[in-house]
Amino acid sequence: MNRESLLLRQIHPNFVQNGRVTSQAFRPSPKDESHLSVDNGDMVTPEVSWKRFSVQSENSSAGVMAISHSECSDCQVEVIEDGVPYPEHCYLDFSPFGRKESDRIGKKLASAAHSRGWLFEAN
Amino acid sequence: MRCQNIRTIVCSPLKGVLRKDRNGNLKSIVSVEHVTILDPLDVETRLDELAALEDRWLDGKGVALDKTGLKVLSEEFEKNFDAELPLPHIYPTPEGGVLAEWTLDQWAVSLEIQIPSQTAQYQALNLASDESSDLDLNLNEPSGWALLNESLRTLNSSLSSR
């Protein structure tokens, strides 16, 4: 992974209104224990990432957006390549940040992802 | 007529004469007296949609939103939110609350509202300068709405004056 590597993020359909994606999609919720799951875009395409996620019956994704490794670094967010539960799985570590700072970072990452646009959209 | 699908964007209340089959299903529209075109970001419609969410709506997690609390929020929004300000995009939160978001040029603004308590956290972040402000608001009180309106008006007017 390098600074330009993209980190793929599944977007839940209820996190989209009128084509706009909420910043919530780019920060962990309290249940996520400060870890935001992403896939390493150097190892998997957005479409394959979406298919693997969506095949699980409880999961739903409107598509895939992405942020770059450098955009995370600019926000002081560490990218952890844990490879669990599958090889290309990574997470963004928000544990150093409180709720308000996490919200600010979510807004910055969402803005970067919006500028990049959808990498894959489900029909 | 009201739209039931959460992914439907624009709903148009319609008054007129409808023809139904013997089972009560809509067969055709005979005449239309009145159609109201709603704003795509109409808040009441969006909150109605969110009221349909059930527990586990977020990939097996996610708490259903309290319907009575959403109704109260919808009424208070209609009564207190400055109609001159842009409408927010509105999303459910995994904890059963509501997140309203505005994009005002370089400003990313959020208002996270707990349901049914109607307490809220406002945050405005300038994506270019990193300037930021946070407020705790009580939307049970008109003063909470007044502070929200004033905060948004300040950001919005700075854009208008350019």
Chai-1 contact restraints between the chains, C-beta under 6 A:
chainA,res_idxA,chainB,res_idxB,connection_type,confidence,min_distance_angstrom,max_distance_angstrom,comment,restraint_id
A,N14,B,P92,contact,1.0,0.0,6.0,A-B,restraint_1
A,F15,B,Y91,contact,1.0,0.0,6.0,A-B,restraint_2
A,Q17,B,H89,contact,1.0,0.0,6.0,A-B,restraint_3
A,N18,B,I9,contact,1.0,0.0,6.0,A-B,restraint_4
A,N18,B,P40,contact,1.0,0.0,6.0,A-B,restraint_5
A,R20,B,H89,contact,1.0,0.0,6.0,A-B,restraint_6
A,T22,B,Y91,contact,1.0,0.0,6.0,A-B,restraint_7
A,Q24,B,L99,contact,1.0,0.0,6.0,A-B,restraint_8
A,S29,B,P94,contact,1.0,0.0,6.0,A-B,restraint_9
A,K31,B,K61,contact,1.0,0.0,6.0,A-B,restraint_10
A,E58,B,D59,contact,1.0,0.0,6.0,A-B,restraint_11
A,E58,B,G60,contact,1.0,0.0,6.0,A-B,restraint_12
A,N59,B,D59,contact,1.0,0.0,6.0,A-B,restraint_13
A,K100,B,D134,contact,1.0,0.0,6.0,A-B,restraint_14
A,D103,B,Q123,contact,1.0,0.0,6.0,A-B,restraint_15
A,R104,B,L125,contact,1.0,0.0,6.0,A-B,restraint_16
A,K107,B,A108,contact,1.0,0.0,6.0,A-B,restraint_17
A,K107,B,L125,contact,1.0,0.0,6.0,A-B,restraint_18
A,S111,B,L127,contact,1.0,0.0,6.0,A-B,restraint_19
